[in-house]
């Protein structure tokens, strides 16, 4: 009787095991990006940063349409008033609503960060890919060029270029568009070097892999190997560098505006608001507190997003 019971238990266990194996076989395998998303969701600070950044983006896009105060309307009677229900972040020396100016300035500051990041990522990926794939003389030349740009003092060079080309750019493209192109171009051209080094290192490693040799044996051309086989596998450090580059570009634009060399005075940016409020920090600290707070939160959230993406994309990292 015990032998019959034991055999039935073994048969039941075997059936359960086969059912589990069949269920696992029927289940669709997760892709690289689905695994990355599962890892990213476990990073609480990255999720919080994503929410904060998404909130800022939506607020800067929709907020000026919903908020009835104008960022440029002058109301001297209500100048230098502290935070209230009518003006949640107070007013400045000309009666401008600080909350409206922060909403509008966020459009400029975040746009500068994103576009400058795209410029730097494009240049860095292109130079790093060419250098890492072809090697030899091309690699040596491009890496010496990268070292040259790394040796340049960024902030003094930014100030010099803006001082020299600000008026010609404004006459050619207009005041706002000209300064936007100039600032974005300078920040992008002076920040592509770390991305180029990351992409070059990935290309040097990947071009010797077996699947690349198989692609060459099948007759794939150079462009196909670079853009279809190697580059998609080298994007993980580029994505992380892109997130961090946005925060760096926002800080750089804020620094330029704080020094009075960014966008014109009638264009509110977060850095410009800090520049205008520094003289009144003792009598009206809110003029500096709120612009500094949104810069701090946006850059911090972007850095946390970069940390979360780094941990999620890294296959050797487990949370």
Backbone torsions as a table, in degrees:
resi	resn	phi	psi	omega
1	UNK	NA	-42.2	179.7
2	UNK	-65.6	-35.3	178.7
3	UNK	-65.4	-38.3	177.9
4	UNK	-64.8	-42.8	179.7
5	UNK	-63.9	-43.2	179.8
6	UNK	-64.1	-40.8	178.9
7	UNK	-66.5	-36.6	178.4
8	UNK	-67.6	-37.7	177.5
9	UNK	-64.9	-42.4	178.4
10	UNK	-63.4	-40.2	178.3
11	UNK	-64.8	-40.2	178.7
12	UNK	-65.1	-41.6	178.7
13	UNK	-64.4	-41.4	178.4
14	UNK	-63.3	-39.4	179.1
15	UNK	-65.7	-41.3	178.6
16	UNK	-64.5	-40.7	178.9
17	UNK	-63.4	-43.9	178.1
18	UNK	-63.3	-36.7	178.8
19	UNK	-66.0	-40.8	178.0
20	UNK	-65.7	-42.2	177.9
21	UNK	-62.0	-41.8	178.4
22	UNK	-64.3	-38.7	178.4
23	UNK	-65.8	-41.1	177.9
24	UNK	-65.8	-37.3	178.9
25	UNK	-68.5	-35.7	-179.8
26	UNK	-75.0	-23.4	-178.9
27	UNK	-71.8	135.7	-178.1
28	UNK	-70.4	135.8	178.5
29	UNK	-68.1	143.6	179.5
30	UNK	-77.3	143.3	178.1
31	UNK	-83.0	174.1	178.8
32	UNK	-61.1	-42.0	-176.9
33	UNK	-73.7	-31.6	176.0
34	UNK	-68.3	-39.2	174.9
35	UNK	-63.9	-40.4	178.7
36	UNK	-63.9	-39.2	179.1
37	UNK	-66.1	-38.6	177.8
38	UNK	-64.2	-40.9	176.9
39	UNK	-67.2	-39.6	-177.5
40	UNK	-65.8	-37.3	-179.9
41	UNK	-64.9	-24.1	179.1
42	UNK	-80.5	-12.1	179.2
43	UNK	-88.5	98.8	-172.5
44	UNK	-64.1	-41.1	-179.7
45	UNK	-66.9	-35.5	177.3
46	UNK	-66.2	-40.1	177.0
47	UNK	-64.6	-41.5	177.4
48	UNK	-62.9	-41.6	177.1
49	UNK	-63.7	-38.5	177.1
50	UNK	-62.4	-43.0	179.4
51	UNK	-64.3	-44.2	-178.8
52	UNK	-64.5	-45.5	-179.8
53	UNK	-64.9	-42.1	177.7
54	UNK	-62.4	-38.8	177.8
55	UNK	-63.4	-43.6	178.9
56	UNK	-63.3	-42.3	-178.9
57	UNK	-63.8	-47.4	179.2
58	UNK	-63.1	-41.4	-178.8
59	UNK	-64.4	-40.4	-179.5
60	UNK	-72.3	-26.3	179.0
61	UNK	-82.9	-47.9	-173.7
62	UNK	-92.0	-31.2	-173.7
63	UNK	-55.2	-50.0	180.0
64	UNK	-60.6	-23.0	177.3
65	UNK	-78.1	-28.9	-176.2
66	UNK	-94.8	-32.0	-177.8
67	UNK	-79.9	126.6	-171.2
68	UNK	-80.2	-9.1	179.5
69	UNK	-84.4	138.9	179.0
70	UNK	-87.7	139.8	179.0
71	UNK	-73.8	-13.7	-177.7
72	UNK	-114.7	-2.9	-178.6
73	UNK	-71.6	129.2	-179.0
74	UNK	-94.5	129.0	178.8
75	UNK	-138.5	83.0	-174.2
76	UNK	-63.3	-28.9	-178.6
77	UNK	-62.5	-37.3	-177.8
78	UNK	-102.7	26.1	-178.9
79	UNK	-71.6	149.1	175.0
80	UNK	57.2	39.2	173.6
81	UNK	-93.1	143.1	179.2
82	UNK	-73.6	176.3	179.4
83	UNK	-57.5	136.4	179.9
84	UNK	-149.3	-179.2	178.0
85	UNK	-65.9	-37.5	-180.0
86	UNK	-74.9	-35.4	178.5
87	UNK	-127.4	90.1	-173.5
88	UNK	-59.5	-27.1	179.5
89	UNK	-116.8	17.9	176.6
90	UNK	81.5	-172.1	178.6
91	UNK	-129.3	158.7	-179.9
92	UNK	-95.9	-163.1	-174.1
93	UNK	-67.2	-23.5	178.8
94	UNK	-102.0	6.1	-179.9
95	UNK	84.8	8.4	176.2
96	UNK	-64.9	140.4	175.2
97	UNK	-74.8	116.5	-175.4
98	UNK	-65.1	-37.1	179.9
99	UNK	-62.9	-42.7	178.5
100	UNK	-65.2	-37.8	-180.0
101	UNK	-70.9	-32.9	176.4
102	UNK	-69.2	-40.6	177.5
103	UNK	-61.6	-46.3	-179.3
104	UNK	-70.2	-40.0	-179.8
105	UNK	-65.9	-27.2	177.3
106	UNK	-62.6	-32.8	177.1
107	UNK	-59.9	-44.9	-177.6
108	UNK	-70.6	-47.9	-175.4
109	UNK	-64.4	-46.2	-179.3
110	UNK	-68.5	-37.5	178.0
111	UNK	-63.4	-41.8	177.3
112	UNK	-61.1	-43.9	-180.0
113	UNK	-61.6	-44.9	-176.6
114	UNK	-70.0	-47.4	-176.8
115	UNK	-68.3	-40.8	177.0
116	UNK	-63.1	-36.7	176.3
117	UNK	-63.4	-42.8	179.5
118	UNK	-62.4	-40.1	178.1
119	UNK	-63.4	-47.4	-178.7
120	UNK	-66.5	-38.3	179.1
121	UNK	-66.5	-40.7	179.0
122	UNK	-62.6	-50.3	-178.9
123	UNK	-64.4	-45.6	-178.4
124	UNK	-64.4	-41.4	179.2
125	UNK	-66.8	-42.4	-179.8
126	UNK	-63.1	-49.4	-178.1
127	UNK	-68.4	-41.6	178.8
128	UNK	-64.8	-38.6	179.8
129	UNK	-66.7	-46.1	179.5
130	UNK	-63.5	-43.7	-178.4
131	UNK	-65.0	-45.9	-176.8
132	UNK	-72.1	-32.3	-176.7
133	UNK	-80.0	-47.1	-174.1
134	UNK	-83.5	-34.6	176.2
135	UNK	64.6	-163.3	176.1
136	UNK	54.3	-128.3	-173.7
137	UNK	-65.1	-40.5	179.8
138	UNK	-63.4	-44.2	178.7
139	UNK	-61.1	-45.7	-179.2
140	UNK	-63.1	-43.3	-178.8
141	UNK	-64.5	-47.5	-178.0
142	UNK	-67.5	-35.4	178.3
143	UNK	-70.9	-33.7	175.2
144	UNK	-68.2	-35.8	174.8
145	UNK	-63.9	-40.0	177.1
146	UNK	-63.1	-43.2	177.6
147	UNK	-62.3	-35.9	178.5
148	UNK	-63.7	-45.2	179.5
149	UNK	-67.9	-34.2	177.6
150	UNK	-66.4	-28.3	-178.8
151	UNK	-80.9	-12.3	-178.2
152	UNK	-74.0	138.3	173.9
153	UNK	-73.4	114.4	-168.6
154	UNK	-65.9	-54.9	-174.0
155	UNK	-64.3	-47.3	176.3
156	UNK	-59.9	-37.3	178.6
157	UNK	-67.7	-38.4	175.4
158	UNK	-59.4	-47.0	-179.0
159	UNK	-63.6	-39.9	-179.3
160	UNK	-66.0	-46.2	-178.3
161	UNK	-64.4	-43.0	179.0
162	UNK	-63.7	-40.5	179.4
163	UNK	-63.8	-36.8	-176.8
164	UNK	-79.9	-37.6	-170.0
165	UNK	-111.0	3.2	-177.8
166	UNK	-63.8	-50.5	-177.6
167	UNK	-66.1	-45.4	177.7
168	UNK	-61.2	-38.9	179.3
169	UNK	-67.5	-38.7	178.8
170	UNK	-68.1	-35.5	177.9
171	UNK	-71.1	-32.5	-177.1
172	UNK	-80.5	-46.7	-172.6
173	UNK	-111.5	-0.9	-174.3
174	UNK	98.1	164.6	-173.7
175	UNK	-66.2	-53.3	-174.8
176	UNK	-72.9	-49.5	-178.1
177	UNK	-65.9	-39.5	179.3
178	UNK	-61.5	-45.1	178.4
179	UNK	-68.1	-35.9	178.7
180	UNK	-62.8	-47.2	179.3
181	UNK	-62.9	-41.9	-178.1
182	UNK	-65.0	-48.5	-177.3
183	UNK	-66.9	-44.8	-179.5
184	UNK	-63.9	-43.4	-179.6
185	UNK	-63.3	-43.2	-178.8
186	UNK	-65.7	-46.9	-179.5
187	UNK	-62.4	-42.0	-179.7
188	UNK	-66.4	-41.0	-177.5
189	UNK	-70.0	-27.5	-177.4
190	UNK	-97.3	9.4	-176.5
191	UNK	-133.0	15.6	-177.9
192	UNK	-87.8	-10.6	-170.6
193	UNK	-64.9	-46.0	177.7
194	UNK	-60.5	-37.4	178.3
195	UNK	-64.5	-41.4	179.4
196	UNK	-61.3	-40.8	179.0
197	UNK	-66.5	-40.2	178.6
198	UNK	-64.0	-46.8	-179.0
199	UNK	-65.8	-40.0	178.4
200	UNK	-60.4	-44.5	179.7
201	UNK	-62.4	-40.7	178.4
202	UNK	-65.4	-41.0	-179.8
203	UNK	-66.8	-40.1	178.5
204	UNK	-61.1	-34.8	179.6
205	UNK	-78.5	-42.4	-171.9
206	UNK	-79.1	-28.9	-174.4
207	UNK	-69.1	-12.9	177.6
208	UNK	-97.7	2.6	-178.0
209	UNK	-73.7	163.9	-175.6
210	UNK	-67.3	-37.3	-177.1
211	UNK	-68.4	-25.9	175.7
212	UNK	-73.3	-40.3	175.8
213	UNK	-62.5	-38.9	177.6
214	UNK	-64.7	-39.5	178.0
215	UNK	-63.9	-38.7	177.7
216	UNK	-65.6	-41.2	179.8
217	UNK	-64.7	-29.1	178.9
218	UNK	-82.9	0.7	175.2
219	UNK	92.5	15.8	179.2
220	UNK	-68.0	139.1	179.8
221	UNK	-79.1	174.3	-178.2
222	UNK	-61.9	-46.5	-179.1
223	UNK	-62.7	-39.5	179.2
224	UNK	-64.8	-42.2	179.7
225	UNK	-64.6	-41.9	-177.1
226	UNK	-68.6	-51.2	-169.9
227	UNK	-90.3	-23.9	-177.6
228	UNK	-102.2	-25.2	-173.6
229	UNK	-113.5	-46.0	-175.5
230	UNK	-87.9	-49.6	-172.9
231	UNK	-58.4	-44.3	178.2
232	UNK	-59.7	-29.6	178.9
233	UNK	-83.6	-7.4	179.6
234	UNK	-108.6	12.0	-174.2
235	UNK	-81.4	-19.5	-174.8
236	UNK	-59.7	-48.6	176.6
237	UNK	-67.6	-26.8	178.3
238	UNK	-67.6	-40.5	179.5
239	UNK	-63.4	-43.3	178.2
240	UNK	-63.9	-44.4	178.5
241	UNK	-63.0	-32.9	179.1
242	UNK	-64.7	-44.6	179.9
243	UNK	-63.2	-43.1	179.1
244	UNK	-69.3	-30.3	179.5
245	UNK	-67.7	-30.8	177.7
246	UNK	-62.9	-47.8	178.7
247	UNK	-61.6	-41.1	178.9
248	UNK	-64.3	-39.3	179.4
249	UNK	-68.1	-37.8	177.5
250	UNK	-63.1	-42.6	178.4
251	UNK	-63.0	-41.9	-179.1
252	UNK	-64.9	-44.6	178.1
253	UNK	-63.1	-40.4	178.5
254	UNK	-64.1	-37.4	177.9
255	UNK	-64.7	-44.1	178.7
256	UNK	-62.7	-44.4	178.9
257	UNK	-65.7	-37.1	178.4
258	UNK	-63.5	-33.4	178.1
259	UNK	-83.0	-1.7	178.4
260	UNK	82.7	15.3	-177.2
261	UNK	-116.9	15.7	179.8
262	UNK	-95.2	-131.2	-179.6
263	UNK	-70.4	159.0	-178.1
264	UNK	-61.6	159.9	-174.2
265	UNK	-59.8	-29.2	-178.4
266	UNK	-81.6	1.6	176.5
267	UNK	-107.6	103.8	-177.2
268	UNK	-73.1	123.8	169.2
269	UNK	-124.8	166.5	-178.8
270	UNK	-62.8	-39.5	177.2
271	UNK	-68.1	-38.0	177.6
272	UNK	-64.0	-38.7	178.0
273	UNK	-64.5	-37.9	174.9
274	UNK	-64.5	-41.2	-179.6
275	UNK	-63.4	-41.9	-178.4
276	UNK	-72.8	-27.6	-176.5
277	UNK	-92.6	-6.1	-175.6
278	UNK	-65.5	-30.6	-178.1
279	UNK	-74.5	-16.7	-176.5
280	UNK	-115.4	24.1	-173.9
281	UNK	-66.2	-27.4	-179.3
282	UNK	-79.3	-37.0	-177.6
283	UNK	-96.2	-22.6	179.7
284	UNK	-141.8	72.6	-176.8
285	UNK	-64.6	-19.2	179.9
286	UNK	-65.5	-23.0	178.5
287	UNK	-65.9	-24.7	177.8
288	UNK	-102.3	-32.7	-174.3
289	UNK	-62.9	-50.0	-174.1
290	UNK	-70.3	-45.6	175.0
291	UNK	-62.1	-40.9	177.5
292	UNK	-64.1	-34.3	-179.4
293	UNK	-67.7	-42.8	-179.1
294	UNK	-69.5	-34.9	175.1
295	UNK	-64.1	-45.8	-179.5
296	UNK	-61.1	-47.1	-177.3
297	UNK	-67.8	-40.5	-178.8
298	UNK	-66.5	-45.5	-180.0
299	UNK	-67.8	-39.9	178.6
300	UNK	-63.6	-42.7	179.5
301	UNK	-64.8	-38.7	178.0
302	UNK	-65.1	-39.1	177.9
303	UNK	-65.0	-39.2	177.3
304	UNK	-66.6	-37.4	175.8
305	UNK	-62.1	-41.9	176.9
306	UNK	-61.9	-40.5	177.1
307	UNK	-63.6	-42.2	179.2
308	UNK	-65.0	-40.0	178.0
309	UNK	-67.3	-38.9	178.0
310	UNK	-60.9	-45.7	180.0
311	UNK	-69.5	-33.4	-177.3
312	UNK	-75.0	-37.1	-176.3
313	UNK	-82.1	-26.6	-179.0
314	UNK	-69.1	115.4	-177.6
315	UNK	-69.3	-19.0	-178.9
316	UNK	-88.8	-3.0	-178.5
317	UNK	-97.5	133.9	176.9
318	UNK	-130.5	134.8	179.1
319	UNK	-97.1	NA	NA
